[in-house]
């Protein structure tokens, strides 16, 4: 039986990732009642919900949502695409207004924020969901099933390399402020660490070999994996053939020497995630905990001596 459309609010609608949420809300047959962003260049709303209300001030958005509730119109969900350091506050906003929260990653910056939000979930009876869309990628799901079918004591050797070059604007924006973004490992790496933990189990050890504002590298051992990782936003780190083709991003994951090809299939993963959440499933706070603990440890760890396992690019 077809259910009635659910009412959504969206915080951070001017951001790059917000359009995937707009598409997911529309594709799942629901309605965007109101959105918020301090930037007002949000014409992309017209392609999805041109009649929804829009605000550039949080206070007016808050008042509008309260007025809707008092008139008998309740937000069912608030989708959160705001800067990382505001996620915790905006999740609390959603739950205070008796709505469930659907939040981009990282869901919070610090592990203890998860504990506090779990208490608020209990108090309000509402739910907090994290967008962990790689868990729905067919290639990743297939890899997980193959790993599960292998002996539990088998250790897999993994190299993770992700270079997504950014211009000078990055350092001026909130993304360049470690206190707001969590730094490189958090901002561009948290979804990879989540995916690897989902497949290969809990953390055994976590060593950091390089930690700078534009790149980081280390060695992460999981229950069933030894991972050498390198993350960067520096164009100079791109392989020569990638530069020659005029590309600015390079992503490579090898598992036991075999490249994991999953460059396609990302377009609709947010919609798949929304379908799962609306169907009573979806990933919550506890699912996100390990990746949040991992990136927190990375940005707060002393550098390890460069011995044993380390990513080959670090020598460069």
N, C-alpha and C positions, 0 to 999 in steps of 0.2 A: 504494500500500500504506500502510495506516495505521501511523504510528510510535507507539512507546511514549510515554506521558506524560513530559514533562521535569519535573525537580524545581527548584522556585524557592525563593529566599529573598527577603524584601522588607524594606528598611530605610526607616523613616519612614512607617510604616503609619497613623499617626494623622492625617497631613496630608490636606488637601482633595483633592489630585490622586491620592492613593494608591488611591482606590476605582476609578478608571479602570484602574489597573494590575491590581487584583484581578479586575475584570470581564474584562480582556483575558487574564489567565492562565487563568481558568475557561473563557472562550469559545473559547480555542484548545485546550482539552482537556488542560490540564496541571495540576500539583499544587503548592500552596504548602506547603512543609514547615515553615517557621519565619519569623517576622517580628520586627522590633525597633522600638521607639519608647520614648522616656522618658516619654511620656504614655500612661496605661493605659485611656483611654476609647476603645476600639477594637471596640465591639460590632458594627461593620459587617462584621467578619470572619465573623460567623455566617451572613451571607447568601451566603458564598462557600466558605470553608474552615474550618468550626467546629472541626475536629479538629487543625488545625495548631498548632504550638507558638508561644508568644509570650513575648518578653523585654523588660524595661525597662532592662536594663543591657547595654552593648555587650560587656563581658568575658564574661558568661554566654552571650550569643548566639554569640560567637566560639568559646567552648569547646564549645557544643552542635554547631556546624557541624563542628568538628574531630572530635568523637566520632562524628558521623554518618559522616564520611569513613572513619574507622578501622574502622567496623563494615560498611563496604562500600556505604554510601548516599552518593552524591555529588550536591552541588548542581550543576545545569547552568547556571543563571542566577541572578544577584542583581539584583533591580530596586531602583533607588535613587530615593527620593522625599524625601530629607532636605534640610535647609537648604542653600542654594547653596554656602556656604563649606566644607561637609563632603563635597561630591561627590567631590573628588579622593581623600580618605582612604578613602571607602567603595568607590570603584572599585578602589583598591589592595587592599582587603580581599577583594573578589570574586576578583580575579586570583590573589592569594596562595592562595586556596582552590580554585584550578583551575576557577573558574566564569567564564562570560562576564558582562559587566556591561551592564545596560540602564538608562541614566541619564536623568533628567529634565533639561531645559534650565534654566539654562546648564550645559553639561557641566562646566565649570570657570570660574573667575573671571579667570584670566590666561592669555595666549597661551602663555607658557613652560611652563605646566602640561600643555598638550597635548603638547609635545615630550617631557617626562618620561614621560608615560603611554604614548606610542608606544614608548619604549624598554622599558617593562615588558610591553607587548603582545608585543614580539619575544622577550623573555626567557622569558615564560610560555607563549607560543603561544596565548593566549586573546584574545578580542575585546571591544572596548568599543563599544557602540551608544548613540546619542543619540536621544531622542524628539523628532523634528522633524515633528510630525504635520500641520502645515499643508501640507507638501509632498504629502500624500496627499488633500487636500481637492479634490473634483472641480472646483470653480470655479477654484482656484489652478492646478491641473494644466492646465485648459483655457486659462487666461491664458498660461501658459508656452509652450504649443504655438503660440498665436497670435503671441506675441512672436518666437518662433524663426522663424516663417514670414515675418517682416518683414525689410526690409533691415538688415544688421548695424550700419550707421552711424546708424540712427535713434535719436534721444533722446526718451524719453517723460517727460512732466511728471506728477509724482505728489504728491499731498497725503495724508499719513497723520496721522490724528487719533485718539488712543485715550485716553479719560478713563474711568477705573474708580474711582469714589470709594471711599475707605476711611475708617474711623473712627479714633479716637484710639489704639485697640489697635495699629494698624499700626506706630506709632512706638515702641511699647514692645517689640514683638516683634523677632526677628532681622531681619525684612524692613526695619525702619526704620534698621538699622545698615549703612552703606555698606560697611563692612569684611566684613560677613557676607552681604549680599545683592548687593552691587555697585551699589546705588542704583537709582533709578527706571528708567533706560534699560535696565539689565540685567534687573531683576526683572520688569518688565511689557512690555519692548520687544524683548527678544532674539529672540523667535520671529518678530516682524515683520521685523526686520533680516535674519534668516536667509532668510525667504521671499522678500524683495525681492532679496537677493543671488543666490538660486537662479534667479530669473527674469531679472534684469537685469545680472548679471555682476559683475566685481570692482570694488572701490572705487577711485575716481579722487581724490576729496577728501572731507573729513569736517570740517565746521565746527559749532561749538556756540554757540548764541546765548543759551541760558538753562539753568542747571543749579542746581536747588535740591532740597531734600529731598523735596518733593512734586510737582515738575514739571520737565520738561526739554524743550528744543526746539533744533532745528538744521537744517542743510542737508547732505544726503548726496548726493554725485554718484557714480553707478555708470557702468559702461561704456555702458549704454543707458538711463539714467534720471537725471533731476534730481528729488530728493525733498526736500520740505519736511515736516518731521515735528514733532509735538507730542504729548507723553505727560504724563499727569497723574493723580494720585489725589485731587485737590482737588474737592470737590462744587461749589464756586463756578464752576469752569470749564465745567460742563455747560451745553449750550444750554437756553434757557428752556423750550422745548416738551418737552424730555426731563424736566426737573424737574417740570413740570406733570403729566406722566403718572406721576410717582412712581418713575421709573427712576433708577438710580444708575450706569449705564454707557452710554457713547456710543462707538461705533466707526465710523469712516468712512475709506475709502480711495478716492480718485479717480485714475483713470489717463487722462490726456489729457482731463480734464473729465468723464469718465464714471464714475459710482459703481460700485465693485466690490461686489456684494452677495453676501456669504458668511456671513450670520448663522446660517444653518442648516447642518446636516451635520457638527457637531463631535462628536456623542455617541459614535460608534464609531471615531473616528480612532486611538485608542490600540490598539484591537483590530486594526485594519488594520496598524498599525505592527508589532505583535507577529507577525502572520501573515508579514509580510515578513522580519523578523529570523529567525524560526524556519524560514523557507524558504530561508535562506542569503543573504538580501539585507539591507536595512536600512542606515542611515546611521551612519558612524563618526566618528572624531576629525577627520580631514581635512575632512570635510563640514561640521563645526561651526566650523572655524578662522576663517573670515571674519567670522562674526557675533560671535565672542568678541573678535577683534581690534577690531571696530567699536565695541562697547560699552566695551571697555577704553579706547580712545582718547577716547570721549565723556566718561567720568568723570575722565580725567586731562588733558583739554585746557584751555587758557586760553580764555576767552570771546572770540568774534570780534565785531568791530564790526558793528552792525546795518545793513548795507548789502547791496545786491544781493538775492538770493533769501532769503526768510525766511517762516516760517509766519504767516499772518494773525492767528492768535490771540495771538501774542507781543505785539502792540501793546496787547492788553487788560491 
